[in-house]
């Protein structure tokens, strides 16, 4: 079964993003199509 995986990154979001996403962890769901996101070290949202 072929599997594709894609990721996008925003421009750096600054300290506002760090206040909302306070822990250095990835967030995911367990639905059929798995979505996940995390904040990078340079404050970009990776999705």
mmCIF file of the N, C-alpha and C atoms, coordinates in Angstrom:
data_MODEL
# 
_entry.id   MODEL 
# 
loop_
_atom_site.group_PDB 
_atom_site.id 
_atom_site.type_symbol 
_atom_site.label_atom_id 
_atom_site.label_alt_id 
_atom_site.label_comp_id 
_atom_site.label_asym_id 
_atom_site.label_entity_id 
_atom_site.label_seq_id 
_atom_site.pdbx_PDB_ins_code 
_atom_site.Cartn_x 
_atom_site.Cartn_y 
_atom_site.Cartn_z 
_atom_site.occupancy 
_atom_site.B_iso_or_equiv 
_atom_site.pdbx_formal_charge 
_atom_site.auth_seq_id 
_atom_site.auth_comp_id 
_atom_site.auth_asym_id 
_atom_site.auth_atom_id 
_atom_site.pdbx_PDB_model_num 
ATOM 1   N N  . UNK A 1 1  ? 0.843  -1.162 0.000  1.00 0.00 ? 1  UNK A N  1 
ATOM 2   C CA . UNK A 1 1  ? 0.000  0.000  0.000  1.00 0.00 ? 1  UNK A CA 1 
ATOM 3   C C  . UNK A 1 1  ? 0.897  1.237  0.000  1.00 0.00 ? 1  UNK A C  1 
ATOM 4   N N  . UNK A 1 2  ? 0.809  2.079  -1.023 1.00 0.00 ? 2  UNK A N  1 
ATOM 5   C CA . UNK A 1 2  ? 1.606  3.303  -1.063 1.00 0.00 ? 2  UNK A CA 1 
ATOM 6   C C  . UNK A 1 2  ? 1.173  4.286  0.028  1.00 0.00 ? 2  UNK A C  1 
ATOM 7   N N  . UNK A 1 3  ? 2.132  4.946  0.606  1.00 0.00 ? 3  UNK A N  1 
ATOM 8   C CA . UNK A 1 3  ? 1.859  5.948  1.635  1.00 0.00 ? 3  UNK A CA 1 
ATOM 9   C C  . UNK A 1 3  ? 2.594  7.223  1.262  1.00 0.00 ? 3  UNK A C  1 
ATOM 10  N N  . UNK A 1 4  ? 1.887  8.341  1.298  1.00 0.00 ? 4  UNK A N  1 
ATOM 11  C CA . UNK A 1 4  ? 2.493  9.650  1.064  1.00 0.00 ? 4  UNK A CA 1 
ATOM 12  C C  . UNK A 1 4  ? 2.511  10.428 2.365  1.00 0.00 ? 4  UNK A C  1 
ATOM 13  N N  . UNK A 1 5  ? 3.521  11.226 2.540  1.00 0.00 ? 5  UNK A N  1 
ATOM 14  C CA . UNK A 1 5  ? 3.628  12.076 3.714  1.00 0.00 ? 5  UNK A CA 1 
ATOM 15  C C  . UNK A 1 5  ? 4.118  13.440 3.254  1.00 0.00 ? 5  UNK A C  1 
ATOM 16  N N  . UNK A 1 6  ? 3.393  14.475 3.612  1.00 0.00 ? 6  UNK A N  1 
ATOM 17  C CA . UNK A 1 6  ? 3.747  15.834 3.223  1.00 0.00 ? 6  UNK A CA 1 
ATOM 18  C C  . UNK A 1 6  ? 3.809  16.698 4.468  1.00 0.00 ? 6  UNK A C  1 
ATOM 19  N N  . UNK A 1 7  ? 4.604  17.743 4.426  1.00 0.00 ? 7  UNK A N  1 
ATOM 20  C CA . UNK A 1 7  ? 4.692  18.673 5.542  1.00 0.00 ? 7  UNK A CA 1 
ATOM 21  C C  . UNK A 1 7  ? 4.815  20.089 4.989  1.00 0.00 ? 7  UNK A C  1 
ATOM 22  N N  . UNK A 1 8  ? 4.189  21.021 5.668  1.00 0.00 ? 8  UNK A N  1 
ATOM 23  C CA . UNK A 1 8  ? 4.313  22.432 5.316  1.00 0.00 ? 8  UNK A CA 1 
ATOM 24  C C  . UNK A 1 8  ? 4.808  23.180 6.547  1.00 0.00 ? 8  UNK A C  1 
ATOM 25  N N  . UNK A 1 9  ? 5.417  24.337 6.314  1.00 0.00 ? 9  UNK A N  1 
ATOM 26  C CA . UNK A 1 9  ? 5.916  25.168 7.409  1.00 0.00 ? 9  UNK A CA 1 
ATOM 27  C C  . UNK A 1 9  ? 5.502  26.612 7.165  1.00 0.00 ? 9  UNK A C  1 
ATOM 28  N N  . UNK A 1 10 ? 5.093  27.287 8.221  1.00 0.00 ? 10 UNK A N  1 
ATOM 29  C CA . UNK A 1 10 ? 4.758  28.699 8.124  1.00 0.00 ? 10 UNK A CA 1 
ATOM 30  C C  . UNK A 1 10 ? 6.030  29.533 8.202  1.00 0.00 ? 10 UNK A C  1 
ATOM 31  N N  . UNK A 1 11 ? 5.887  30.818 8.011  1.00 0.00 ? 11 UNK A N  1 
ATOM 32  C CA . UNK A 1 11 ? 6.991  31.724 8.314  1.00 0.00 ? 11 UNK A CA 1 
ATOM 33  C C  . UNK A 1 11 ? 7.148  31.734 9.840  1.00 0.00 ? 11 UNK A C  1 
ATOM 34  N N  . UNK A 1 12 ? 8.264  32.186 10.377 1.00 0.00 ? 12 UNK A N  1 
ATOM 35  C CA . UNK A 1 12 ? 8.414  32.232 11.836 1.00 0.00 ? 12 UNK A CA 1 
ATOM 36  C C  . UNK A 1 12 ? 7.272  33.030 12.477 1.00 0.00 ? 12 UNK A C  1 
ATOM 37  N N  . UNK A 1 13 ? 6.651  32.457 13.502 1.00 0.00 ? 13 UNK A N  1 
ATOM 38  C CA . UNK A 1 13 ? 5.466  33.052 14.119 1.00 0.00 ? 13 UNK A CA 1 
ATOM 39  C C  . UNK A 1 13 ? 5.773  33.899 15.341 1.00 0.00 ? 13 UNK A C  1 
ATOM 40  N N  . UNK A 1 14 ? 6.976  33.851 15.846 1.00 0.00 ? 14 UNK A N  1 
ATOM 41  C CA . UNK A 1 14 ? 7.343  34.683 16.983 1.00 0.00 ? 14 UNK A CA 1 
ATOM 42  C C  . UNK A 1 14 ? 6.908  34.092 18.313 1.00 0.00 ? 14 UNK A C  1 
ATOM 43  N N  . UNK A 1 15 ? 6.991  34.917 19.326 1.00 0.00 ? 15 UNK A N  1 
ATOM 44  C CA . UNK A 1 15 ? 6.727  34.460 20.693 1.00 0.00 ? 15 UNK A CA 1 
ATOM 45  C C  . UNK A 1 15 ? 5.254  34.184 20.961 1.00 0.00 ? 15 UNK A C  1 
ATOM 46  N N  . UNK A 1 16 ? 4.333  34.741 20.173 1.00 0.00 ? 16 UNK A N  1 
ATOM 47  C CA . UNK A 1 16 ? 2.909  34.436 20.373 1.00 0.00 ? 16 UNK A CA 1 
ATOM 48  C C  . UNK A 1 16 ? 2.653  32.943 20.221 1.00 0.00 ? 16 UNK A C  1 
ATOM 49  N N  . UNK A 1 17 ? 3.265  32.318 19.232 1.00 0.00 ? 17 UNK A N  1 
ATOM 50  C CA . UNK A 1 17 ? 3.096  30.876 19.031 1.00 0.00 ? 17 UNK A CA 1 
ATOM 51  C C  . UNK A 1 17 ? 3.675  30.101 20.205 1.00 0.00 ? 17 UNK A C  1 
ATOM 52  N N  . UNK A 1 18 ? 4.789  30.539 20.726 1.00 0.00 ? 18 UNK A N  1 
ATOM 53  C CA . UNK A 1 18 ? 5.409  29.852 21.860 1.00 0.00 ? 18 UNK A CA 1 
ATOM 54  C C  . UNK A 1 18 ? 4.533  29.947 23.109 1.00 0.00 ? 18 UNK A C  1 
ATOM 55  N N  . UNK A 1 19 ? 3.763  31.015 23.244 1.00 0.00 ? 19 UNK A N  1 
ATOM 56  C CA . UNK A 1 19 ? 2.864  31.127 24.398 1.00 0.00 ? 19 UNK A CA 1 
ATOM 57  C C  . UNK A 1 19 ? 1.677  30.177 24.275 1.00 0.00 ? 19 UNK A C  1 
ATOM 58  N N  . UNK A 1 20 ? 1.240  29.887 23.049 1.00 0.00 ? 20 UNK A N  1 
ATOM 59  C CA . UNK A 1 20 ? 0.107  28.976 22.830 1.00 0.00 ? 20 UNK A CA 1 
ATOM 60  C C  . UNK A 1 20 ? 0.565  27.525 22.897 1.00 0.00 ? 20 UNK A C  1 
ATOM 61  N N  . UNK A 1 21 ? 1.664  27.208 22.231 1.00 0.00 ? 21 UNK A N  1 
ATOM 62  C CA . UNK A 1 21 ? 2.220  25.847 22.217 1.00 0.00 ? 21 UNK A CA 1 
ATOM 63  C C  . UNK A 1 21 ? 3.394  25.820 23.187 1.00 0.00 ? 21 UNK A C  1 
ATOM 64  N N  . UNK A 1 22 ? 3.098  25.597 24.447 1.00 0.00 ? 22 UNK A N  1 
ATOM 65  C CA . UNK A 1 22 ? 4.091  25.790 25.508 1.00 0.00 ? 22 UNK A CA 1 
ATOM 66  C C  . UNK A 1 22 ? 5.069  24.639 25.685 1.00 0.00 ? 22 UNK A C  1 
ATOM 67  N N  . UNK A 1 23 ? 4.758  23.462 25.170 1.00 0.00 ? 23 UNK A N  1 
ATOM 68  C CA . UNK A 1 23 ? 5.648  22.312 25.350 1.00 0.00 ? 23 UNK A CA 1 
ATOM 69  C C  . UNK A 1 23 ? 6.277  21.934 24.026 1.00 0.00 ? 23 UNK A C  1 
ATOM 70  N N  . UNK A 1 24 ? 7.482  21.413 24.060 1.00 0.00 ? 24 UNK A N  1 
ATOM 71  C CA . UNK A 1 24 ? 8.211  21.024 22.848 1.00 0.00 ? 24 UNK A CA 1 
ATOM 72  C C  . UNK A 1 24 ? 7.861  19.585 22.476 1.00 0.00 ? 24 UNK A C  1 
ATOM 73  N N  . UNK A 1 25 ? 6.590  19.392 22.077 1.00 0.00 ? 25 UNK A N  1 
ATOM 74  C CA . UNK A 1 25 ? 6.108  18.063 21.697 1.00 0.00 ? 25 UNK A CA 1 
ATOM 75  C C  . UNK A 1 25 ? 5.305  18.171 20.406 1.00 0.00 ? 25 UNK A C  1 
ATOM 76  N N  . UNK A 1 26 ? 5.154  17.066 19.716 1.00 0.00 ? 26 UNK A N  1 
ATOM 77  C CA . UNK A 1 26 ? 4.278  17.003 18.549 1.00 0.00 ? 26 UNK A CA 1 
ATOM 78  C C  . UNK A 1 26 ? 2.870  16.657 19.014 1.00 0.00 ? 26 UNK A C  1 
ATOM 79  N N  . UNK A 1 27 ? 1.871  17.152 18.306 1.00 0.00 ? 27 UNK A N  1 
ATOM 80  C CA . UNK A 1 27 ? 0.470  16.884 18.608 1.00 0.00 ? 27 UNK A CA 1 
ATOM 81  C C  . UNK A 1 27 ? -0.107 16.116 17.430 1.00 0.00 ? 27 UNK A C  1 
ATOM 82  N N  . UNK A 1 28 ? -0.860 15.046 17.701 1.00 0.00 ? 28 UNK A N  1 
ATOM 83  C CA . UNK A 1 28 ? -1.424 14.222 16.627 1.00 0.00 ? 28 UNK A CA 1 
ATOM 84  C C  . UNK A 1 28 ? -2.828 13.781 17.006 1.00 0.00 ? 28 UNK A C  1 
ATOM 85  N N  . UNK A 1 29 ? -3.584 13.352 15.996 1.00 0.00 ? 29 UNK A N  1 
ATOM 86  C CA . UNK A 1 29 ? -4.870 12.719 16.261 1.00 0.00 ? 29 UNK A CA 1 
ATOM 87  C C  . UNK A 1 29 ? -4.795 11.270 15.793 1.00 0.00 ? 29 UNK A C  1 
ATOM 88  N N  . UNK A 1 30 ? -5.821 10.494 16.087 1.00 0.00 ? 30 UNK A N  1 
ATOM 89  C CA . UNK A 1 30 ? -5.805 9.070  15.740 1.00 0.00 ? 30 UNK A CA 1 
ATOM 90  C C  . UNK A 1 30 ? -6.886 8.711  14.730 1.00 0.00 ? 30 UNK A C  1 
ATOM 91  N N  . UNK A 1 31 ? -7.356 9.685  13.975 1.00 0.00 ? 31 UNK A N  1 
ATOM 92  C CA . UNK A 1 31 ? -8.337 9.409  12.931 1.00 0.00 ? 31 UNK A CA 1 
ATOM 93  C C  . UNK A 1 31 ? -7.661 8.667  11.787 1.00 0.00 ? 31 UNK A C  1 
ATOM 94  N N  . UNK A 1 32 ? -8.441 8.277  10.797 1.00 0.00 ? 32 UNK A N  1 
ATOM 95  C CA . UNK A 1 32 ? -7.904 7.508  9.672  1.00 0.00 ? 32 UNK A CA 1 
ATOM 96  C C  . UNK A 1 32 ? -6.768 8.252  8.976  1.00 0.00 ? 32 UNK A C  1 
ATOM 97  N N  . UNK A 1 33 ? -6.985 9.533  8.693  1.00 0.00 ? 33 UNK A N  1 
ATOM 98  C CA . UNK A 1 33 ? -5.921 10.369 8.125  1.00 0.00 ? 33 UNK A CA 1 
ATOM 99  C C  . UNK A 1 33 ? -5.253 11.074 9.297  1.00 0.00 ? 33 UNK A C  1 
ATOM 100 N N  . UNK A 1 34 ? -4.043 10.703 9.586  1.00 0.00 ? 34 UNK A N  1 
ATOM 101 C CA . UNK A 1 34 ? -3.355 11.247 10.755 1.00 0.00 ? 34 UNK A CA 1 
ATOM 102 C C  . UNK A 1 34 ? -2.844 12.650 10.443 1.00 0.00 ? 34 UNK A C  1 
ATOM 103 N N  . UNK A 1 35 ? -3.225 13.596 11.275 1.00 0.00 ? 35 UNK A N  1 
ATOM 104 C CA . UNK A 1 35 ? -2.716 14.957 11.200 1.00 0.00 ? 35 UNK A CA 1 
ATOM 105 C C  . UNK A 1 35 ? -1.831 15.196 12.411 1.00 0.00 ? 35 UNK A C  1 
ATOM 106 N N  . UNK A 1 36 ? -0.763 15.911 12.213 1.00 0.00 ? 36 UNK A N  1 
ATOM 107 C CA . UNK A 1 36 ? 0.106  16.223 13.339 1.00 0.00 ? 36 UNK A CA 1 
ATOM 108 C C  . UNK A 1 36 ? 0.760  17.574 13.101 1.00 0.00 ? 36 UNK A C  1 
ATOM 109 N N  . UNK A 1 37 ? 1.118  18.236 14.191 1.00 0.00 ? 37 UNK A N  1 
ATOM 110 C CA . UNK A 1 37 ? 1.803  19.516 14.078 1.00 0.00 ? 37 UNK A CA 1 
ATOM 111 C C  . UNK A 1 37 ? 2.705  19.718 15.276 1.00 0.00 ? 37 UNK A C  1 
ATOM 112 N N  . UNK A 1 38 ? 3.670  20.598 15.099 1.00 0.00 ? 38 UNK A N  1 
ATOM 113 C CA . UNK A 1 38 ? 4.553  20.987 16.188 1.00 0.00 ? 38 UNK A CA 1 
ATOM 114 C C  . UNK A 1 38 ? 5.156  22.327 15.850 1.00 0.00 ? 38 UNK A C  1 
ATOM 115 N N  . UNK A 1 39 ? 5.700  22.992 16.838 1.00 0.00 ? 39 UNK A N  1 
ATOM 116 C CA . UNK A 1 39 ? 6.395  24.251 16.662 1.00 0.00 ? 39 UNK A CA 1 
ATOM 117 C C  . UNK A 1 39 ? 7.879  23.949 16.526 1.00 0.00 ? 39 UNK A C  1 
ATOM 118 N N  . UNK A 1 40 ? 8.502  24.464 15.473 1.00 0.00 ? 40 UNK A N  1 
ATOM 119 C CA . UNK A 1 40 ? 9.932  24.228 15.270 1.00 0.00 ? 40 UNK A CA 1 
ATOM 120 C C  . UNK A 1 40 ? 10.741 25.126 16.205 1.00 0.00 ? 40 UNK A C  1 
ATOM 121 N N  . UNK A 1 41 ? 12.040 24.888 16.246 1.00 0.00 ? 41 UNK A N  1 
ATOM 122 C CA . UNK A 1 41 ? 12.906 25.678 17.127 1.00 0.00 ? 41 UNK A CA 1 
ATOM 123 C C  . UNK A 1 41 ? 12.959 27.148 16.716 1.00 0.00 ? 41 UNK A C  1 
ATOM 124 N N  . UNK A 1 42 ? 12.721 27.435 15.439 1.00 0.00 ? 42 UNK A N  1 
ATOM 125 C CA . UNK A 1 42 ? 12.710 28.838 15.000 1.00 0.00 ? 42 UNK A CA 1 
ATOM 126 C C  . UNK A 1 42 ? 11.289 29.398 14.919 1.00 0.00 ? 42 UNK A C  1 
ATOM 127 N N  . UNK A 1 43 ? 10.362 28.784 15.668 1.00 0.00 ? 43 UNK A N  1 
ATOM 128 C CA . UNK A 1 43 ? 8.982  29.254 15.853 1.00 0.00 ? 43 UNK A CA 1 
ATOM 129 C C  . UNK A 1 43 ? 8.126  29.179 14.589 1.00 0.00 ? 43 UNK A C  1 
ATOM 130 N N  . UNK A 1 44 ? 8.384  28.184 13.726 1.00 0.00 ? 44 UNK A N  1 
ATOM 131 C CA . UNK A 1 44 ? 7.514  27.917 12.579 1.00 0.00 ? 44 UNK A CA 1 
ATOM 132 C C  . UNK A 1 44 ? 6.547  26.805 12.972 1.00 0.00 ? 44 UNK A C  1 
ATOM 133 N N  . UNK A 1 45 ? 5.306  26.890 12.509 1.00 0.00 ? 45 UNK A N  1 
ATOM 134 C CA . UNK A 1 45 ? 4.364  25.808 12.732 1.00 0.00 ? 45 UNK A CA 1 
ATOM 135 C C  . UNK A 1 45 ? 4.562  24.795 11.618 1.00 0.00 ? 45 UNK A C  1 
ATOM 136 N N  . UNK A 1 46 ? 4.913  23.567 11.973 1.00 0.00 ? 46 UNK A N  1 
ATOM 137 C CA . UNK A 1 46 ? 5.094  22.474 11.020 1.00 0.00 ? 46 UNK A CA 1 
ATOM 138 C C  . UNK A 1 46 ? 3.836  21.629 11.069 1.00 0.00 ? 46 UNK A C  1 
ATOM 139 N N  . UNK A 1 47 ? 3.200  21.402 9.906  1.00 0.00 ? 47 UNK A N  1 
ATOM 140 C CA . UNK A 1 47 ? 1.951  20.643 9.843  1.00 0.00 ? 47 UNK A CA 1 
ATOM 141 C C  . UNK A 1 47 ? 2.044  19.635 8.734  1.00 0.00 ? 47 UNK A C  1 
# 
